[in-house]
């Protein structure tokens, strides 16, 4: 059947923030005494909660990120968002046109989600339906956040559609039993390795123009009605 709820990731789907976020993350890693390339950062951390990022940095890179490091990075990222963050082209036009419930389920903190949506003029289109990985035990690629969002919105997981930009997010949607569209229209998404990883995660469809979303949703419903 056609989706009854569309769940949007925030970074790289609603706002073009991934390059800013990775730059702030790499700056924090350098201050903490580590050295990681941008390619490795995208491969290991894209779409994951900061709790997961800290665990990976400690386990795989032997780098201990302190609360102070994290606090300073968040201040720098908020500054970057205020000065440089833009919405994904077309998203402000598409959201009001969908004609169905929508929400946000992001690995970022609620403060970060609200700030990103506010500075890009999208907050009024989505508030109060904002859900953060801080609200659940496990972040993406675990399904917890998407299942939490669906429950809060009163939707059956199988009737939800997720829009994601990361392999971790696609994996989380799949684990939640939801259909998922992979969006590649963010400024970070031209990376060939990232595109390959996203394709290998097997979303229902990959698209790069947010203005296509209403037709893609209509197509999902049409295919479901085909005998």
Order of alpha helices (4+ residues) and beta strands (2+ residues): beta-alpha-alpha-alpha-alpha-alpha-beta-alpha-alpha-beta-alpha-beta-alpha-beta-alpha-beta-alpha
